[in-house]
Amino acid sequence: MQEFFELARKILAEQLEVDIASIEMDTTFEVVEADSIDIVEMIMALEDIYHVEFPEEELEEFPTFGSLITALYQYLQEVGK
Amino acid sequence: MGGDYAPGEIVAGALEWATASPDNQLLLVGRQEVIEAEIARLKEAGQVACAPEQIVIVNANEVIGCDESPATALRRKKDASIVVATALVKEGRADAVLSCGSTGAQMAAAIFILGRMEGIDRPPIVTSLPGEGGHRTLLIDVGANVDCKPAQLLQFALLGSAYAVSVLGISSPRVGLLNNGAEETKGNALAQQVHALLKKQDNLNFIGNVEGRELFSPQADIVVCDGFTGNILLKALEGLGLFFARSIIKETDKPPTILESFDYSRVGGAPLLGVNGVSIVCHGSSRREAVANGLRIAGDCVGSGMVARQAEELAKSN
């Protein structure tokens, strides 16, 4: 999980051009000014790396970085990645 | 399939364009049975004059509504008409895509399917405003990006400049920042930050702040603003033009032709800049005249090599 967190964090930080340290588990996407396109881009980047297709999630249900990547990580575990 | 008057007026306008453009092919993307029914209805009414071989229907069973989160809906609805239509451009089966539906979905489709030019976060919509002595001022962004970061307005300026140089042939286009005053310290936090960014950009001919009333003077070639402001401004101008036209008609029976410049139906549509393909955004309330003119704009953008020329010019400034 830690490895996945660091990877997702790095991807999002690069996309948003923010300091990676500003993205923690409890950081809201609103605070780092990430919109739905930014979030979907991060998800798509992770899909390319892990060769999966994450189920379409209602992004409104994941207001924080941690809540989203926890859900994504759980899916990876379920499909054995 | 998007738009207040879809599919009827969209199909009708598209067929009007096809009739006027016999060398071009028209790909109608949406629910096949719905499109076929509209064509049949128009044929019965004697309103189809283009050759049958000009029309190709590409089936797409889903639609992304204006009330849906664009990026999420794009992932979920892979058979949405905007997704299928934009993919046709990506695949080279079409040269341009036009939509009267969700602008957010169209932009998301352009970003994820066509791809962005290097250095561009969010593609803006550009329109041109009429002005004194035939001058036209490009206004960017008129609605693609409601909430903007300062760096994005800088990108709008760079894109507008690249567009003006490469497509309009304007050397060293003058770039202004829409603001509530001419002084450098004017404006909200966003405007002040953007002003600072534009000022230190060596490869832009930044002339400073431009007030609303100067939009119709030859002061600037390009004026940048966030999409929220730009969209409100654009629609206010359209409404004002309509108000003047109606008022003048009451007195003279005929409005001055200059007011036609504010009639979005005559303009048709506006291109998204900064993406690797021609994507024309039309008003949600577009009827057939606007759709036909929007397709004409699409043809102009394709014919001028807008995308390649813009990318080339933008690369020089990166």
Interface residues (C-beta under 8 A of the other chain):
Chain A: E17 E33 D35 S36 I37 I39 V40 E41 I43 M44 E56 E57 E58 L59 E60
Chain B: S69 P70 A71 T72 L74 R75 R76 A108 I111 F112 R122 D147 K149 A151
